[in-house]
């Protein structure tokens, strides 16, 4: 209980530190954001495809809504904690973090959460563009959808964060878990709806995607945003997303707790 | 002639070194190969999705677009197997100041840094690209003409040179702005767009991908040559443009080297 109170007191300061770091490395920050350009390329392609009529439920303006939405959701929910963790574990810089009177995962989460406001700032021009160009598809005018969408953003952030913690914690056991992360990135690109809306994928891939957590990380919030889901369906999917969050968090924490006991830092 | 021979010998030596160090981690071959296959799927599935909706997009049919993906996979194998591993380590050298040790060696520094490291397991991607070509031409029910293959190979050479020149430009940037590793990610993410035929892009994107960051030259033109659709004027323009790029990159590298100030002291 005392530990929790302590953590709560430290958290705002940690957030401020994280935010200061983002501001300090702002050029890098912008380059990283430019790296996320795939939705725009895919949008250009689908826009050309849909020029002579709608593709399924997607006409040109819905493609615009979908990909701009996917870009915004991706940037707001993404973290890169797996890089830091596997670095910290491998070169021993995890040791000073372990010494602090605060759970290591909490301090990681603060650093990454602190980048979110800055990311909102960067994506805001695209949000305006989205509102102007594809307004008729957006569901945010209705409070029910708005609430589900906001909760799904939180869920997506947590699901991605805990998946990364899980992969990072595997660095306690494997020599490098970054290969695993690369695999994850490839699967995520296809199965989360980042490159292609899930319903436009070839049948068997779409089927596979329905049973995996990747949909909850991106496609579900975006589909809710651009009116591809009915409200009861969205609520149902929100439940599934949060089940994935809880499940992944439990596994990640278990692997972390067992792994940290194996941790040996060299040098000093 | 004598210097050329000497550099050829050096290249063989560097390749051998990479192969030996690669063989130390031969167990990596299988997971790495598997990851390569997954990324091949990542490149193919959007293509399948798009052509599922329409039989032809911007004048390209599905098998023709597959040829572009084939070139993309081939170039990616070259980029990630032979170009980027070496040049990524230059950034590290500049940051730590260990470039000194390379500069004092009696050989051209650009040559040394560019051949420092190869990743042999990228052969998997290389083979993958040939599988894609075979599949595409089976779907079309014909084989490419020898003359077309020759032009395509010539353009491939230009494409590799341009790719390399771009990397040299990125690396040269590291002499001014030290933290450049994410520039290389930016480069990689832009390169990803080259799996699509250039004519699907319109307006600004088309202009950028044709003239500024010439993705068209890298994958679409070789593919068109292989399909026998490339006019001779475009081929010659591509060739000259590519060589100009390489010349500019060499000049920039030499200038950038002048700005190198080592570390510490």
Boltz contact constraints between the chains, C-beta under 6 A:
constraints:
  - contact:
      token1: [A, 28]
      token2: [B, 182]
      max_distance: 6.0
  - contact:
      token1: [A, 31]
      token2: [B, 182]
      max_distance: 6.0
  - contact:
      token1: [A, 31]
      token2: [B, 186]
      max_distance: 6.0
  - contact:
      token1: [A, 32]
      token2: [B, 182]
      max_distance: 6.0
  - contact:
      token1: [A, 34]
      token2: [B, 186]
      max_distance: 6.0
  - contact:
      token1: [A, 35]
      token2: [B, 185]
      max_distance: 6.0
  - contact:
      token1: [A, 35]
      token2: [B, 186]
      max_distance: 6.0
  - contact:
      token1: [A, 35]
      token2: [B, 189]
      max_distance: 6.0
  - contact:
      token1: [A, 37]
      token2: [B, 189]
      max_distance: 6.0
  - contact:
      token1: [A, 41]
      token2: [B, 193]
      max_distance: 6.0
  - contact:
      token1: [A, 44]
      token2: [B, 201]
      max_distance: 6.0
  - contact:
      token1: [A, 44]
      token2: [B, 205]
      max_distance: 6.0
  - contact:
      token1: [A, 45]
      token2: [B, 200]
      max_distance: 6.0
  - contact:
      token1: [A, 48]
      token2: [B, 58]
      max_distance: 6.0
  - contact:
      token1: [A, 48]
      token2: [B, 200]
      max_distance: 6.0
  - contact:
      token1: [A, 49]
      token2: [B, 50]
      max_distance: 6.0
  - contact:
      token1: [A, 49]
      token2: [B, 53]
      max_distance: 6.0
  - contact:
      token1: [A, 49]
      token2: [B, 54]
      max_distance: 6.0
  - contact:
      token1: [A, 49]
      token2: [B, 57]
      max_distance: 6.0
  - contact:
      token1: [A, 55]
      token2: [B, 53]
      max_distance: 6.0
  - contact:
      token1: [A, 179]
      token2: [B, 31]
      max_distance: 6.0
  - contact:
      token1: [A, 182]
      token2: [B, 35]
      max_distance: 6.0
  - contact:
      token1: [A, 183]
      token2: [B, 35]
      max_distance: 6.0
  - contact:
      token1: [A, 183]
      token2: [B, 38]
      max_distance: 6.0
  - contact:
      token1: [A, 186]
      token2: [B, 38]
      max_distance: 6.0
  - contact:
      token1: [A, 186]
      token2: [B, 39]
      max_distance: 6.0
  - contact:
      token1: [A, 186]
      token2: [B, 42]
      max_distance: 6.0
  - contact:
      token1: [A, 189]
      token2: [B, 42]
      max_distance: 6.0
  - contact:
      token1: [A, 190]
      token2: [B, 42]
      max_distance: 6.0
  - contact:
      token1: [A, 190]
      token2: [B, 45]
      max_distance: 6.0
  - contact:
      token1: [A, 195]
      token2: [B, 46]
      max_distance: 6.0
  - contact:
      token1: [A, 196]
      token2: [B, 46]
      max_distance: 6.0
  - contact:
      token1: [A, 196]
      token2: [B, 49]
      max_distance: 6.0
  - contact:
      token1: [A, 200]
      token2: [B, 49]
      max_distance: 6.0
  - contact:
      token1: [A, 201]
      token2: [B, 49]
      max_distance: 6.0
  - contact:
      token1: [A, 202]
      token2: [B, 48]
      max_distance: 6.0
